[in-house]
Every structure is written in structure tokens, then in C-alpha cells.
Amino acid sequence: MDSAEIRPFRIEITQADLDDLNDRLARTRWPGEVPGSGWARGVPVPYLQKLAEYWRTEYDWREQEARLNEYPQFTTTIDGQHIHFFHVRSPEPDALPLLITHGYPSSNVEFLEMLGPLSDPQRHGGHPADAFHVVAPSLPGFGFSTPLSGDGWEVGRTARAWVELMHRLGYPRYVAQGGDIGGGVTGDLGKVDPNGALAAHVNTDVTAVSLIGGMLPEQVDGLSADEAAHLQRLRAYEADGRGYLQIQSTRPPLAYGLTDSPAGQLAWNVEKFKEWADLGSGDGLPDGAVDLDHLLTGISVYWFTGSGQSAAQFIYAASHAEQDWAPSPTPTGWAAFGSTDGLLRRVLDPAGQIEHWSDFDQGGHFPAMDAPDLLVHDIREYFRQFR
């Protein structure tokens, strides 16, 4: 039986691990590439070499580690699994408990820019009535919620673990937010804990909708010719963009390379930021879409914890789990990022039954990193009615 103990935690990567990372980066065996292929076959070698050199010689892990450790962190064991989480209590006594869950390829480090504004809005230009007690765990097998205790960790089991976590923390009633895998976990909370989960907020984007099999219909009535063409482009993206998911869903030992080579882990994660982040405000490259040090902090956590392997095992288990597609009874708000024409709502909610739906032309699959102010604003706005 698991102990309900909540243990304080600090991130303390050893100097030996840092030296090993730098040594491996310096000794990377770089491949050749087809001239002129650009990003069509993944991350170009010269671009990755530039990022790897910055990671090795300029990026300061100790500075980022200290920044992460400014926020209270804890671990506990639930259903045999080691779970790491941020727990940032608001200075406002009437703050609403908020559980936020990340997706792939991320960890709770993704929420670094949001922890302060959500928990202490007055200090960040907001209203104190919008304050939350923030609980931000890493999914089992991701970040410092490693190693995996065994097989079978997927969305539904994680939702049940999150319910236990919130009850251990003294939050029998709470709201929840998430995107990607975190959106699935958030949606399941209402089915697992209908009396505790007051409401849910989910962020999505065109890439997420395209890559989740079955979400895009063959056709939608009432679309213009341009909208119908856009829908078909999304369906084509679904076929082209699912390679990473098919590999991890069927052959997670790909992670041998991710665990042994930091350049391999860097390439694997950076490619998803190129494909999924909002590149419009930068130069069309991942480090222009999100802060480079924040990006490398997330990848460093993957490297130091071996999350490349265990995150792939989570995805494998999720793809082989029996899915419960019953709708959640919990009120749910949606925020669609990178949605410039409203097509996502017409596809996902043709009858207009979702009470709260926000379209943002900025942001992408990682709004906590490329549009944190917009995501924080929408979370505050939606959850006001449940206080």
C-alpha cells in the first residue's frame, strides 16, 4: 500500500551528470544529410549543431535549476508510481485549487511562465480574485516523475492518480486544465471524480486535432470551398505528421538512442517545436518561437531523467489501452490556439454546444511557452464562474 507522505523536493543535478552531458555533446557523431532537404526530413544538421553548441557552451543549467527551485516542489507515491509536482499556494486565502497537466514532449517545466501569474495575479498585473492554488504534476514517466514503476500508465490511470493527489493535498473540490495528453487526463477527471472536479479547461490547436486519429471528419456540412480545402490539408497533415507517434506506439525502444545521445534527444524534441509551436512571431525556427533557454531546460530535464525512454513507454501504453469515449459530465471550456478562421470549432463543435470557446490567432501546441499570457487570461476568465 502506498504511503500518503508528501515529500519536499529540490532539483539537484550532480556536477558529474553535467560534465557527462557536455562531454557527450562535444563528442557527437554527426550524420550527413541530403543537400537541400531543409526541414522536410527532420532537423537540419547545421541547425542542430548550432543548438547543441549553445547547449554545451552558453546555456547555464545551474541558473535554470535555481529558477525552477524558486517554486515549491514535492514528490509522493501513488499506485506505486513516484510523482513529482509543483504546488504553488496563492497568498490569497480564497484561491481556487487548479490542477494543470502538460502534454508531449513536455514536463511540468513547461508551465514555468504561468506559475506566478496564476497563483499571485495581483503581483503580475491581475486581480487577486482570480488567484489559484496551482498543482502542476509531471505525467508518470515524464520529467522527475521517473522512473516508471511498471507497464500500464496511460491517460485513465493517470486521471485516477491525480484525483488521489488532489485529495492528499486537501483539495476535495478543484478545477483542472490541460492540453495534448494533459487534455485527455483533464477530460477523464470529470468521469473519475464528478463530485470533485468542478470544471475543466482544455487547450488545443490545429496540429493536435490533426494528429489525434478520428477527430477530423471526412466532411463538414456548411463549409465554404476555402474551409473545405483547409480541412483536407489538415487531413493530409494527419497522415504525414504521425510518424513519431507510430514509432512510440509500436516500438518504444527507439528510446535507446534518446537515452544515450543528448543530440538525439535534442533533435527529437526540437522537431516537434518546429512542427507545432507558433513560428509566426519569430524567424520560422523553434528558438524564435519560444525562449531558447526555456526550451533547453525542458530538454535537459528529459536528458537528466531519461524521459525519452519512459515517455515513449507511456505513449505505448496509452495507445494500447481500452479507451472510454463516454463524455465527461464536467463543464468544459476550450481554447483553440493558432485558429485564425474558426474552422476548429465548426469541426469539433458544429452545434455550438460548448459554452466557452476562445479562438486565438497566436500560439500553437505549446501555449504555456509561446502564448502564456493568452492562456492565463482564458483560464482566469473561464473559471470565474466556478469560484
ABEGO torsion letter per residue (X at the ends): XBBABBBBBBBBBBAAAAAAAAAAAAABBBBBBBBGAEAAAEBBAAAAAAAAAAAAAABBAAAAAAAAAABBBBBBBBGGBBBBBBBBBBABAABBBBBBBBBOBBBAAAAAAAAAAAABAAAAGBBAAABBBBBBBBBBGBEAAOBBAEBGBBAAAAAAAAAAAAAAAGBABBBBBBBEAAAAAAAAAAAABAAABABBBBBBBAAAAAABBGABBABBBGBBAAAAAAAAAAAAAAAAAAAAAAAAAABAAAAAAAAABAAAAAAAAAAAAAAABBAAABAGBAAAABBAAAAAAAAAAAAAAGAAAAAAAAAAAAAABBBBABBBABBBBBBBBGBAAGAAAAAABAAGABABBBBBABEBABAAAABAAAAAAAAAAAAAAAX
